[in-house]
Amino acid sequence: MHTPSSSGGHPLNQTDVLIVGSGCSGLYTALNLPRHLKITLITKAGLTENDSYLAQGGICMLRDDSDFDAYFADTLRAGHGENDRSSVTIMIRDSKSIIEDLVGYGVTFARNADGSFCFTREGAHSQNRILFHEDITGREITSHLLTAVQALPNVTLMPHTTLLDIVEDDGTCAGGILLGANGKLSAVAARHTVLACGGIGGLYPHSTNFHHLTGDALAIALHHHVALKNIDYVQIHPTTLYTPNPEERSFLISESVRGEGALLYDKNGRRFVDELLPRDKLTQAIHAQMRKDQTPFVWEDLRPIPARERHAHFPNIIAHCAEHGYDVDRECIPVVPAQHYFMGGVAVNYESATSMPQLYAVGETACNGVHGRNRLASNSLLESLVFARRAARDISVRTEAAPSLHPFNAIDWDHYADSRRLEENNHEQVKLAINRVHARCIA
C-alpha cells in the first residue's frame, strides 16, 4: 500500500484489496488472492484477538460420499430447514479440499494410531465427522494461516485499525475510512473491499465473543443500504462456565465435551435433558431448568468421559476450570447459556459478493444462508473458509479499474472526528435493527 495523495489533509492510501478482519476468513481470503495484487488487511484489535482463535470444538469434513445425505440432513435439521440448500451443498462438497489445504499450511488434527484422521461428534450430528486439535482447533488453524499471510510480501497488516465507514462512488464501494492505531484518520482507495469483521457478541452483556466485535459491518451496511439477511438469527451457546463477574468474557465449554459423553444435571444432581440436542433446543431446556430450580446455572459433569481421553482432548478447558477453582476429575462445573454466534449478517451470494458492487463479506459477518436459523456445531470454521476462498476466486477473475479518487475529496471528515460517539451510535443502530426484525417475525 502506498500514499498517492491526501484527502482533506488526511492520508489517502491505495490498494487492490482491502480486507477488514484477521480471523480465519479474512486470512484465507488473502492467501487465495493472486500474489500480484496489493492487499491491505486491517483489524480492530490485535491480529490474534478474534473469535476464530477461540473456536474450541473442531471443523467438519465430509468423510466420504456415503455421509453426504446425513451431513446435509443434519445441517438442515439444526437450521430448522431454513438453510440455503445450494450453500450447504457447496460447503459440504468443498470440505475435503479445505482440510487438505489446511494440512498443507501445517495444521495438525488428531489422528488414530494408523495415521488416519480421528473424527469426533458433537450435538445434532448423526455421525462422527469433526476433526479437532485438542480443544483449541480454531487457534491451531488460524495461527498457521496468520503465519502464512505474514510471509506474503504483497500483504500489509495493520492491527488496531478500525474501519469507520466505506466510501461510495456512484453506488460502488471504492474503499474505506480508517481510524489508525495512532488515533488518526485516513482513507484507503481499493478495487475491492472484503468485510470479515466477525460477529455481534460485544453488543451483549454475556457472550463468548471478544468485546470489540460489535457488528461494525452491519452498521456500515445499514448506512449505505447494503442488503442484510436474517439479522435476528442469534445463537446462544448452551454451556459456558458460570461466573458471577459480568465483565468477564464467557468461557465456552465446547459442545464436543458433551459429544464425548459429558452430562448435564439439575440442582439435585439429576440428568434432565438429552445433551446432544441442537443448541437452540438445549439452551431452551437449560433455561427452563434454571427457572424451575431458581438457580443461575446447571451442572455439567465431565467425569463420564474416560480420564485419559478427557485430559488428552480437553486440556485447556480443564486448565481454565482449575484456574476458577473447579477440579473436573472430582466435581461438576456450573454452566450457563451465553450469546455465541450470529447466523445472520450482510447478505451475500455464493461468491460472497454483497448487493453493492466491489464489496464482499465473509465469515460470521456474512449471511449466505448456510446455517439457517441455527448453526450446526463445527460448521462455522468450515463455512468461513469455503466462502472466503470463493470470494478470493471471484475477485481474482475481475478486472475493475482502480477506483476514482474523486469521492474521497468529498468526505466530511468532521463526521468521523468523534469516533467514540460514532461507535456508540452504530451499536444502537445495529441493536435497533435486530430488535425491529425480531419484533416483525414474532408479531
VOPAGU-2260 file (C-alpha; in pm, 1 decimal, decimal comma):
REM VOPAGU-2260
SITE   aa  ch    i         X         Y         Z
SITE  MET   A    0       0,0       0,0       0,0
SITE  HIS   A    1     125,8     347,9     -82,2
SITE  THR   A    2      13,6     707,8     -31,3
SITE  PRO   A    3     -54,2     878,9    -364,6
SITE  SER   A    4    -226,2    1190,0    -229,5
SITE  SER   A    5    -427,8    1333,9      55,7
SITE  SER   A    6    -795,4    1395,6     124,8
SITE  GLY   A    7    -891,7    1697,0     332,6
SITE  GLY   A    8    -545,4    1691,9     487,1
SITE  HIS   A    9    -575,8    1322,2     578,6
SITE  PRO   A   10    -359,1    1048,9     420,1
SITE  LEU   A   11    -516,0     875,6     120,8
SITE  ASN   A   12    -365,4     535,1      51,6
SITE  GLN   A   13    -435,9     299,6    -236,2
SITE  THR   A   14    -455,8     -81,0    -250,6
SITE  ASP   A   15    -607,1    -350,2    -470,4
SITE  VAL   A   16    -795,8    -534,0    -197,0
SITE  LEU   A   17    -888,6    -407,4     148,7
SITE  ILE   A   18    -967,3    -690,4     392,8
SITE  VAL   A   19   -1128,4    -595,8     723,9
SITE  GLY   A   20   -1056,4    -861,3     987,4
SITE  SER   A   21    -777,4   -1103,7    1078,4
SITE  GLY   A   22    -984,7   -1411,0    1163,8
SITE  CYS   A   23    -968,9   -1725,8     954,6
SITE  SER   A   24   -1197,1   -1591,3     679,9
SITE  GLY   A   25   -1000,3   -1269,2     630,4
SITE  LEU   A   26    -665,7   -1450,6     634,1
SITE  TYR   A   27    -781,9   -1723,9     398,4
SITE  THR   A   28    -916,6   -1466,2     156,2
SITE  ALA   A   29    -570,8   -1307,1     145,9
SITE  LEU   A   30    -399,5   -1641,2      94,1
SITE  ASN   A   31    -621,2   -1726,9    -202,8
SITE  LEU   A   32    -576,6   -1397,2    -387,9
SITE  PRO   A   33    -317,5   -1362,7    -665,2
SITE  ARG   A   34      26,6   -1258,5    -543,3
SITE  HIS   A   35      45,9    -963,3    -783,3
SITE  LEU   A   36    -240,2    -787,8    -604,0
SITE  LYS   A   37    -159,8    -542,2    -327,0
SITE  ILE   A   38    -359,5    -639,7     -19,4
SITE  THR   A   39    -417,6    -432,7     292,6
SITE  LEU   A   40    -553,2    -628,8     588,4
SITE  ILE   A   41    -671,8    -427,9     887,3
SITE  THR   A   42    -813,0    -549,6    1216,5
SITE  LYS   A   43    -980,8    -363,3    1500,7
SITE  ALA   A   44    -765,2    -515,5    1776,9
SITE  GLY   A   45    -455,1    -737,8    1778,4
SITE  LEU   A   46    -400,2    -984,9    1496,2
SITE  THR   A   47    -495,7   -1278,9    1719,4
SITE  GLU   A   48    -785,4   -1111,4    1900,5
SITE  ASN   A   49   -1066,7   -1266,8    1700,9
SITE  ASP   A   50   -1321,5   -1538,3    1760,5
SITE  SER   A   51   -1154,0   -1776,7    1515,8
SITE  TYR   A   52    -880,5   -1815,5    1777,0
SITE  LEU   A   53   -1139,2   -1902,3    2041,7
SITE  ALA   A   54   -1308,5   -2185,6    1849,2
SITE  GLN   A   55   -1266,4   -2499,4    2055,6
SITE  GLY   A   56   -1460,7   -2790,8    1913,1
SITE  GLY   A   57   -1343,3   -2859,4    1559,8
SITE  ILE   A   58   -1414,4   -2840,1    1188,1
SITE  CYS   A   59   -1643,8   -3069,3     991,1
SITE  MET   A   60   -1534,7   -3273,6     692,4
SITE  LEU   A   61   -1726,7   -3497,4     456,7
SITE  ARG   A   62   -1560,7   -3832,5     524,4
SITE  ASP   A   63   -1689,3   -3992,1     204,5
SITE  ASP   A   64   -1987,5   -3970,7     -28,2
SITE  SER   A   65   -2186,8   -4212,8     185,8
SITE  ASP   A   66   -2210,3   -3944,8     456,5
SITE  PHE   A   67   -2326,6   -3661,7     230,4
SITE  ASP   A   68   -2700,1   -3713,2     275,4
SITE  ALA   A   69   -2670,3   -3748,6     653,1
SITE  TYR   A   70   -2442,7   -3443,3     684,8
SITE  PHE   A   71   -2678,2   -3240,3     464,5
SITE  ALA   A   72   -2980,1   -3352,4     666,7
SITE  ASP   A   73   -2808,5   -3277,7     999,7
SITE  THR   A   74   -2725,5   -2923,5     884,1
SITE  LEU   A   75   -3084,4   -2860,6     769,8
SITE  ARG   A   76   -3232,7   -3013,9    1083,0
SITE  ALA   A   77   -3022,8   -2790,0    1305,5
SITE  GLY   A   78   -3114,8   -2487,8    1089,6
SITE  HIS   A   79   -3487,3   -2568,3    1107,4
SITE  GLY   A   80   -3494,1   -2619,9     731,8
SITE  GLU   A   81   -3432,0   -2250,3     663,5
SITE  ASN   A   82   -3087,3   -2313,1     516,2
SITE  ASP   A   83   -2994,1   -2222,5     160,2
SITE  ARG   A   84   -2952,8   -2571,3      18,6
SITE  SER   A   85   -2707,2   -2470,5    -251,8
SITE  SER   A   86   -2484,1   -2305,5      10,5
SITE  VAL   A   87   -2496,6   -2620,1     222,4
SITE  THR   A   88   -2402,7   -2836,7     -76,0
SITE  ILE   A   89   -2111,9   -2608,0    -165,7
SITE  MET   A   90   -1982,3   -2615,8     192,5
SITE  ILE   A   91   -2000,6   -2992,3     228,6
SITE  ARG   A   92   -1854,3   -3070,7    -114,2
SITE  ASP   A   93   -1562,4   -2830,4     -63,9
SITE  SER   A   94   -1475,8   -2955,5     284,5
SITE  LYS   A   95   -1215,7   -3214,1     181,9
SITE  SER   A   96   -1013,3   -2972,0     -27,6
SITE  ILE   A   97   -1023,5   -2716,6     253,0
SITE  ILE   A   98    -885,1   -2970,5     501,0
SITE  GLU   A   99    -614,6   -3074,8     253,9
SITE  ASP   A  100    -518,4   -2708,8     215,3
SITE  LEU   A  101    -504,0   -2655,6     592,0
SITE  VAL   A  102    -279,3   -2958,0     636,7
SITE  GLY   A  103     -58,3   -2810,7     366,0
SITE  TYR   A  104     -21,8   -2495,8     577,9
SITE  GLY   A  105      94,9   -2710,1     869,6
SITE  VAL   A  106    -231,2   -2750,3    1061,6
SITE  THR   A  107    -239,8   -3073,1    1260,6
SITE  PHE   A  108    -552,3   -3264,8    1357,4
SITE  ALA   A  109    -588,8   -3556,8    1596,0
SITE  ARG   A  110    -509,4   -3889,0    1430,1
SITE  ASN   A  111    -555,2   -4255,2    1509,1
SITE  ALA   A  112    -267,1   -4495,0    1566,5
SITE  ASP   A  113    -267,3   -4585,5    1195,2
SITE  GLY   A  114    -228,2   -4220,8    1097,3
SITE  SER   A  115    -585,2   -4171,0     977,5
SITE  PHE   A  116    -789,6   -3876,3    1094,5
SITE  CYS   A  117    -963,7   -3915,9    1429,5
SITE  PHE   A  118   -1320,3   -3786,6    1398,3
SITE  THR   A  119   -1536,2   -3682,8    1691,4
SITE  ARG   A  120   -1905,2   -3598,3    1719,5
SITE  GLU   A  121   -2097,2   -3305,0    1862,9
SITE  GLY   A  122   -2458,4   -3214,6    1929,6
SITE  ALA   A  123   -2710,0   -3271,4    1645,2
SITE  HIS   A  124   -2458,5   -3468,5    1437,2
SITE  SER   A  125   -2571,3   -3820,3    1347,4
SITE  GLN   A  126   -2214,1   -3933,0    1269,2
SITE  ASN   A  127   -1856,9   -3866,2    1374,1
SITE  ARG   A  128   -1731,1   -3617,4    1113,8
SITE  ILE   A  129   -1549,8   -3348,4    1312,5
SITE  LEU   A  130   -1172,4   -3301,8    1305,3
SITE  PHE   A  131   -1007,0   -3139,0    1604,6
SITE  HIS   A  132    -679,9   -3032,4    1762,5
SITE  GLU   A  133    -720,8   -3085,3    2136,5
SITE  ASP   A  134    -974,2   -2818,8    2239,7
SITE  ILE   A  135    -806,1   -2531,8    2053,8
SITE  THR   A  136    -889,6   -2615,7    1692,9
SITE  GLY   A  137    -956,1   -2254,0    1599,5
SITE  ARG   A  138    -620,7   -2139,0    1733,5
SITE  GLU   A  139    -440,9   -2421,6    1553,8
SITE  ILE   A  140    -598,5   -2330,0    1219,3
SITE  THR   A  141    -588,1   -1951,9    1246,5
SITE  SER   A  142    -233,6   -1928,0    1379,9
SITE  HIS   A  143     -99,5   -2124,0    1083,1
SITE  LEU   A  144    -297,7   -1910,1     838,8
SITE  LEU   A  145    -164,8   -1595,0    1004,8
SITE  THR   A  146     193,5   -1720,4     978,1
SITE  ALA   A  147     139,7   -1788,2     607,5
SITE  VAL   A  148      -7,6   -1441,5     548,2
SITE  GLN   A  149     275,5   -1272,8     738,7
SITE  ALA   A  150     517,8   -1429,9     492,0
SITE  LEU   A  151     346,3   -1274,0     188,3
SITE  PRO   A  152     527,0    -965,4      52,5
SITE  ASN   A  153     208,8    -833,5    -112,9
SITE  VAL   A  154      12,7    -810,5     215,1
SITE  THR   A  155      29,1    -516,3     456,0
SITE  LEU   A  156    -104,9    -597,2     803,7
SITE  MET   A  157    -246,4    -313,1    1012,8
SITE  PRO   A  158    -358,3    -417,9    1363,7
SITE  HIS   A  159    -554,8    -184,5    1591,7
SITE  THR   A  160    -705,8     -16,8    1287,1
SITE  THR   A  161   -1082,3      27,7    1263,8
SITE  LEU   A  162   -1297,9      61,0     953,6
SITE  LEU   A  163   -1525,4     353,0    1038,4
SITE  ASP   A  164   -1706,2     360,1     705,1
SITE  ILE   A  165   -1685,7     262,8     341,4
SITE  VAL   A  166   -1663,1     519,4      64,7
SITE  GLU   A  167   -1919,9     504,9    -213,7
SITE  ASP   A  168   -1868,0     609,3    -573,2
SITE  ASP   A  169   -2195,6     606,3    -767,7
SITE  GLY   A  170   -2327,4     308,5    -571,1
SITE  THR   A  171   -1998,4     115,5    -584,0
SITE  CYS   A  172   -1762,9      52,6    -292,6
SITE  ALA   A  173   -1442,7     248,2    -354,6
SITE  GLY   A  174   -1260,9     185,7     -26,0
SITE  GLY   A  175   -1287,2     291,1     335,1
SITE  ILE   A  176   -1222,9     544,3     608,9
SITE  LEU   A  177    -990,5     416,5     880,7
SITE  LEU   A  178    -905,2     503,6    1238,4
SITE  GLY   A  179    -544,0     402,4    1293,5
SITE  ALA   A  180    -358,7     273,1    1597,3
SITE  ASN   A  181    -223,9     625,7    1643,1
SITE  GLY   A  182    -576,6     763,1    1673,0
SITE  LYS   A  183    -556,2     943,6    1339,3
SITE  LEU   A  184    -797,3     924,2    1047,6
SITE  SER   A  185    -702,3     816,9     696,9
SITE  ALA   A  186    -867,1     685,9     382,2
SITE  VAL   A  187    -784,3     393,9     154,8
SITE  ALA   A  188    -898,6     355,7    -204,1
SITE  ALA   A  189    -949,6      -9,5    -302,4
SITE  ARG   A  190   -1066,7    -200,9    -607,9
SITE  HIS   A  191   -1237,0    -449,2    -376,4
SITE  THR   A  192   -1324,3    -443,7      -6,7
SITE  VAL   A  193   -1387,9    -760,3     195,5
SITE  LEU   A  194   -1573,1    -736,3     526,7
SITE  ALA   A  195   -1452,2   -1010,8     762,3
SITE  CYS   A  196   -1535,9    -826,7    1083,2
SITE  GLY   A  197   -1674,3   -1113,0    1290,9
SITE  GLY   A  198   -1996,9   -1122,3    1488,8
SITE  ILE   A  199   -2200,2    -910,9    1728,9
SITE  GLY   A  200   -2116,1   -1055,0    2072,4
SITE  GLY   A  201   -1984,2    -724,9    2204,9
SITE  LEU   A  202   -2341,3    -591,3    2197,8
SITE  TYR   A  203   -2447,1    -847,2    2462,3
SITE  PRO   A  204   -2374,3    -844,8    2836,3
SITE  HIS   A  205   -2285,0   -1217,5    2828,2
SITE  SER   A  206   -2106,5   -1355,6    2523,6
SITE  THR   A  207   -1826,0   -1592,9    2431,5
SITE  ASN   A  208   -1706,2   -1332,8    2177,8
SITE  PHE   A  209   -1437,9   -1070,6    2217,9
SITE  HIS   A  210   -1596,0    -748,8    2344,8
SITE  HIS   A  211   -1475,4    -541,8    2047,0
SITE  LEU   A  212   -1682,8    -746,7    1799,3
SITE  THR   A  213   -1986,9    -523,0    1778,3
SITE  GLY   A  214   -2139,7    -568,5    1434,1
SITE  ASP   A  215   -1944,2    -286,6    1267,5
SITE  ALA   A  216   -2015,7    -424,4     919,4
SITE  LEU   A  217   -2389,1    -424,6     990,4
SITE  ALA   A  218   -2384,1     -58,9    1090,4
SITE  ILE   A  219   -2194,9      31,8     773,8
SITE  ALA   A  220   -2433,1    -176,8     562,2
SITE  LEU   A  221   -2735,8      -7,4     719,2
SITE  HIS   A  222   -2590,1     335,5     646,6
SITE  HIS   A  223   -2521,7     250,3     282,5
SITE  HIS   A  224   -2836,8      43,8     219,8
SITE  VAL   A  225   -2641,2    -275,5     161,1
SITE  ALA   A  226   -2874,8    -575,1     193,5
SITE  LEU   A  227   -2884,2    -765,7     522,4
SITE  LYS   A  228   -3031,1   -1107,7     590,2
SITE  ASN   A  229   -3170,6   -1288,9     895,3
SITE  ILE   A  230   -3019,6   -1040,9    1140,2
SITE  ASP   A  231   -3242,1   -1167,9    1421,5
SITE  TYR   A  232   -3086,1   -1515,5    1396,3
SITE  VAL   A  233   -2858,9   -1506,9    1701,0
SITE  GLN   A  234   -2730,0   -1830,8    1851,7
SITE  ILE   A  235   -2695,6   -1883,6    2223,0
SITE  HIS   A  236   -2441,7   -2149,0    2323,5
SITE  PRO   A  237   -2587,1   -2380,7    2589,6
SITE  THR   A  238   -2276,6   -2426,8    2803,3
SITE  THR   A  239   -2034,3   -2158,8    2917,9
SITE  LEU   A  240   -1859,6   -2160,8    3253,3
SITE  TYR   A  241   -2070,8   -1967,0    3501,4
SITE  THR   A  242   -1909,0   -1664,6    3659,6
SITE  PRO   A  243   -2073,2   -1401,6    3879,9
SITE  ASN   A  244   -1849,6   -1135,8    3719,6
SITE  PRO   A  245   -2049,1    -965,9    3438,8
SITE  GLU   A  246   -1733,9    -805,0    3293,9
SITE  GLU   A  247   -1565,8   -1137,5    3223,7
SITE  ARG   A  248   -1597,4   -1285,6    2874,2
SITE  SER   A  249   -1798,3   -1606,8    2888,1
SITE  PHE   A  250   -1568,8   -1907,6    2857,7
SITE  LEU   A  251   -1703,6   -2175,2    2626,0
SITE  ILE   A  252   -1735,8   -2534,1    2742,6
SITE  SER   A  253   -1719,5   -2692,3    2399,9
SITE  GLU   A  254   -2003,8   -2891,4    2252,4
SITE  SER   A  255   -1752,8   -3167,7    2186,2
SITE  VAL   A  256   -1732,5   -3219,4    2563,1
SITE  ARG   A  257   -2093,9   -3331,1    2555,5
SITE  GLY   A  258   -2030,6   -3513,3    2228,9
SITE  GLU   A  259   -1772,9   -3726,8    2408,9
SITE  GLY   A  260   -2012,3   -3808,2    2694,6
SITE  ALA   A  261   -2040,4   -3521,3    2946,3
SITE  LEU   A  262   -2380,0   -3498,2    3117,5
SITE  LEU   A  263   -2597,7   -3213,2    3245,4
SITE  TYR   A  264   -2762,1   -3218,8    3588,8
SITE  ASP   A  265   -3014,0   -3009,7    3777,6
SITE  LYS   A  266   -2952,4   -2870,1    4126,6
SITE  ASN   A  267   -3023,0   -3214,0    4275,3
SITE  GLY   A  268   -2771,3   -3392,6    4055,1
SITE  ARG   A  269   -3034,2   -3545,9    3826,7
SITE  ARG   A  270   -2993,2   -3560,1    3449,9
SITE  PHE   A  271   -3273,4   -3357,5    3288,1
SITE  VAL   A  272   -3207,6   -3342,3    2911,5
SITE  ASP   A  273   -3057,4   -3508,1    2604,9
SITE  GLU   A  274   -2719,6   -3334,5    2590,5
SITE  LEU   A  275   -2689,5   -3375,9    2212,8
SITE  LEU   A  276   -2994,9   -3173,4    2118,1
SITE  PRO   A  277   -2936,1   -2886,1    1872,6
SITE  ARG   A  278   -2800,4   -2580,0    2050,5
SITE  ASP   A  279   -3118,8   -2375,3    2046,5
SITE  LYS   A  280   -3331,9   -2657,2    2188,1
SITE  LEU   A  281   -3075,0   -2745,0    2453,6
SITE  THR   A  282   -3049,1   -2378,9    2552,8
SITE  GLN   A  283   -3427,1   -2366,8    2598,0
SITE  ALA   A  284   -3416,3   -2677,8    2815,9
SITE  ILE   A  285   -3137,2   -2536,7    3034,5
SITE  HIS   A  286   -3317,1   -2204,5    3081,1
SITE  ALA   A  287   -3635,3   -2392,2    3174,3
SITE  GLN   A  288   -3445,3   -2598,6    3431,5
SITE  MET   A  289   -3279,0   -2289,0    3577,3
SITE  ARG   A  290   -3621,8   -2128,2    3620,9
SITE  LYS   A  291   -3757,3   -2443,4    3779,9
SITE  ASP   A  292   -3461,0   -2477,5    4016,4
SITE  GLN   A  293   -3433,8   -2099,8    4072,5
SITE  THR   A  294   -3058,5   -2120,0    4010,4
SITE  PRO   A  295   -2828,2   -1911,1    3785,3
SITE  PHE   A  296   -2672,2   -2224,5    3629,8
SITE  VAL   A  297   -2694,5   -2601,6    3586,2
SITE  TRP   A  298   -2417,6   -2856,0    3639,2
SITE  GLU   A  299   -2203,5   -3025,7    3376,1
SITE  ASP   A  300   -2019,3   -3347,4    3460,1
SITE  LEU   A  301   -1710,5   -3435,7    3255,0
SITE  ARG   A  302   -1635,5   -3749,5    3454,8
SITE  PRO   A  303   -1835,2   -3984,6    3224,2
SITE  ILE   A  304   -1561,0   -3918,6    2965,9
SITE  PRO   A  305   -1273,3   -4165,2    3024,3
SITE  ALA   A  306    -997,2   -3986,6    3216,1
SITE  ARG   A  307    -726,3   -4040,1    2956,2
SITE  GLU   A  308    -947,1   -3911,4    2674,1
SITE  ARG   A  309   -1075,3   -3625,3    2888,5
SITE  HIS   A  310    -727,3   -3487,9    2953,3
SITE  ALA   A  311    -596,1   -3552,6    2600,8
SITE  HIS   A  312    -890,3   -3389,2    2422,5
SITE  PHE   A  313    -975,1   -3102,5    2659,1
SITE  PRO   A  314    -655,9   -2986,1    2836,2
SITE  ASN   A  315    -729,8   -2615,1    2800,6
SITE  ILE   A  316   -1087,6   -2640,3    2923,1
SITE  ILE   A  317    -969,7   -2843,7    3222,8
SITE  ALA   A  318    -694,4   -2591,1    3296,3
SITE  HIS   A  319    -935,0   -2297,5    3273,8
SITE  CYS   A  320   -1178,3   -2467,4    3510,0
SITE  ALA   A  321    -891,9   -2532,8    3752,1
SITE  GLU   A  322    -798,2   -2163,7    3742,2
SITE  HIS   A  323   -1152,3   -2090,9    3858,2
SITE  GLY   A  324   -1136,9   -2347,5    4138,1
SITE  TYR   A  325   -1303,9   -2648,5    3975,9
SITE  ASP   A  326   -1142,8   -2994,1    3955,0
SITE  VAL   A  327   -1330,3   -3167,9    3674,1
SITE  ASP   A  328   -1193,2   -3506,0    3784,9
SITE  ARG   A  329   -1368,3   -3471,2    4120,4
SITE  GLU   A  330   -1668,8   -3244,2    4070,9
SITE  CYS   A  331   -1917,7   -3095,0    3829,4
SITE  ILE   A  332   -1879,9   -2743,7    3689,5
SITE  PRO   A  333   -2151,9   -2475,5    3675,3
SITE  VAL   A  334   -2258,2   -2382,0    3321,2
SITE  VAL   A  335   -2498,1   -2126,8    3176,4
SITE  PRO   A  336   -2602,4   -2028,4    2820,6
SITE  ALA   A  337   -2447,2   -1715,8    2660,8
SITE  GLN   A  338   -2456,9   -1542,2    2322,6
SITE  HIS   A  339   -2218,2   -1721,3    2091,6
SITE  TYR   A  340   -2276,0   -1690,5    1717,0
SITE  PHE   A  341   -2453,4   -1479,9    1455,7
SITE  MET   A  342   -2621,7   -1672,0    1173,4
SITE  GLY   A  343   -2749,4   -1355,2    1004,6
SITE  GLY   A  344   -2538,9   -1078,8     857,4
SITE  VAL   A  345   -2460,0    -892,8     538,5
SITE  ALA   A  346   -2643,2   -1076,9     260,6
SITE  VAL   A  347   -2410,9   -1237,6       5,2
SITE  ASN   A  348   -2436,7   -1465,0    -296,8
SITE  TYR   A  349   -2245,7   -1789,8    -347,3
SITE  GLU   A  350   -1930,4   -1593,2    -432,6
SITE  SER   A  351   -1961,9   -1386,9    -109,9
SITE  ALA   A  352   -2047,3   -1070,2    -304,1
SITE  THR   A  353   -2285,1    -824,6    -135,7
SITE  SER   A  354   -2557,5    -615,0    -300,1
SITE  MET   A  355   -2302,0    -333,6    -350,3
SITE  PRO   A  356   -2054,3    -383,2    -637,4
SITE  GLN   A  357   -1692,9    -446,0    -531,2
SITE  LEU   A  358   -1794,7    -513,6    -170,5
SITE  TYR   A  359   -1770,1    -867,4     -29,1
SITE  ALA   A  360   -1844,4   -1018,5     311,4
SITE  VAL   A  361   -1713,5   -1344,6     457,7
SITE  GLY   A  362   -1717,0   -1536,0     785,0
SITE  GLU   A  363   -1958,6   -1454,5    1065,0
SITE  THR   A  364   -2013,3   -1107,7     918,4
SITE  ALA   A  365   -2179,3   -1259,2     610,7
SITE  CYS   A  366   -2503,1   -1448,8     560,7
SITE  ASN   A  367   -2509,4   -1689,9     268,9
SITE  GLY   A  368   -2788,8   -1893,0     428,5
SITE  VAL   A  369   -2580,1   -2199,7     501,4
SITE  HIS   A  370   -2671,5   -2211,4     872,0
SITE  GLY   A  371   -3042,9   -2135,7     851,8
SITE  ARG   A  372   -3197,6   -2035,0    1182,4
SITE  ASN   A  373   -2948,6   -2226,8    1398,0
SITE  ARG   A  374   -2589,5   -2333,0    1322,5
SITE  LEU   A  375   -2484,1   -2695,1    1338,3
SITE  ALA   A  376   -2180,9   -2745,1    1561,7
SITE  SER   A  377   -1837,7   -2712,1    1395,2
SITE  ASN   A  378   -1976,2   -2580,4    1066,3
SITE  SER   A  379   -1857,7   -2224,1    1132,6
SITE  LEU   A  380   -1485,1   -2261,5    1060,3
SITE  LEU   A  381   -1559,9   -2468,7     751,5
SITE  GLU   A  382   -1820,6   -2228,0     615,8
SITE  SER   A  383   -1589,1   -1931,3     674,9
SITE  LEU   A  384   -1303,7   -2092,1     483,0
SITE  VAL   A  385   -1512,2   -2228,6     195,1
SITE  PHE   A  386   -1678,1   -1897,3     116,1
SITE  ALA   A  387   -1364,1   -1690,6     180,9
SITE  ARG   A  388   -1191,7   -1891,1     -90,2
SITE  ARG   A  389   -1486,3   -1834,9    -322,6
SITE  ALA   A  390   -1466,4   -1459,4    -259,2
SITE  ALA   A  391   -1095,4   -1459,0    -340,9
SITE  ARG   A  392   -1150,1   -1654,0    -661,0
SITE  ASP   A  393   -1427,8   -1419,0    -770,4
SITE  ILE   A  394   -1209,3   -1114,5    -705,8
SITE  SER   A  395    -923,7   -1282,5    -893,5
SITE  VAL   A  396   -1115,9   -1303,2   -1221,3
SITE  ARG   A  397   -1241,9    -945,7   -1209,9
SITE  THR   A  398   -1051,1    -662,5   -1371,5
SITE  GLU   A  399   -1203,9    -347,6   -1225,6
SITE  ALA   A  400   -1001,8     -35,0   -1285,1
SITE  ALA   A  401    -850,6     148,1    -991,9
SITE  PRO   A  402   -1122,1     335,0    -801,1
SITE  SER   A  403   -1174,6     700,8    -871,2
SITE  LEU   A  404   -1024,0     926,5    -607,4
SITE  HIS   A  405   -1290,0    1193,1    -659,1
SITE  PRO   A  406   -1530,7    1068,6    -386,8
SITE  PHE   A  407   -1250,8    1086,9    -131,8
SITE  ASN   A  408   -1228,1    1460,2    -187,4
SITE  ALA   A  409   -1590,0    1493,9     -75,1
SITE  ILE   A  410   -1550,1    1314,0     259,8
SITE  ASP   A  411   -1696,7    1500,3     557,0
SITE  TRP   A  412   -1410,3    1437,2     796,6
SITE  ASP   A  413   -1587,9    1618,9    1081,3
SITE  HIS   A  414   -1843,9    1335,9    1084,0
SITE  TYR   A  415   -1567,8    1093,3    1190,6
SITE  ALA   A  416   -1384,4    1318,8    1435,2
SITE  ASP   A  417   -1561,0    1179,1    1743,9
SITE  SER   A  418   -1504,0     809,7    1675,7
SITE  ARG   A  419   -1628,1     700,0    2018,1
SITE  ARG   A  420   -1965,2     867,0    1972,4
SITE  LEU   A  421   -1985,2     727,5    1618,6
SITE  GLU   A  422   -1921,7     377,9    1753,2
SITE  GLU   A  423   -2188,8     415,6    2020,7
SITE  ASN   A  424   -2439,0     533,2    1761,8
SITE  ASN   A  425   -2350,6     235,9    1540,4
SITE  HIS   A  426   -2410,3      -4,1    1829,1
SITE  GLU   A  427   -2753,6     142,3    1890,9
SITE  GLN   A  428   -2843,7     129,2    1521,5
SITE  VAL   A  429   -2749,8    -238,6    1498,4
SITE  LYS   A  430   -2939,1    -333,1    1814,9
SITE  LEU   A  431   -3247,0    -142,4    1698,8
SITE  ALA   A  432   -3233,8    -308,5    1356,8
SITE  ILE   A  433   -3207,6    -656,0    1510,3
SITE  ASN   A  434   -3492,6    -584,7    1751,3
SITE  ARG   A  435   -3714,7    -445,8    1474,1
SITE  VAL   A  436   -3667,8    -756,0    1260,9
SITE  HIS   A  437   -3724,8    -981,5    1562,1
SITE  ALA   A  438   -4044,5    -794,2    1654,1
SITE  ARG   A  439   -4177,8    -831,3    1297,1
SITE  CYS   A  440   -4104,0   -1202,7    1296,0
SITE  ILE   A  441   -4287,8   -1277,8    1620,4
SITE  ALA   A  442   -4580,3   -1040,6    1555,6
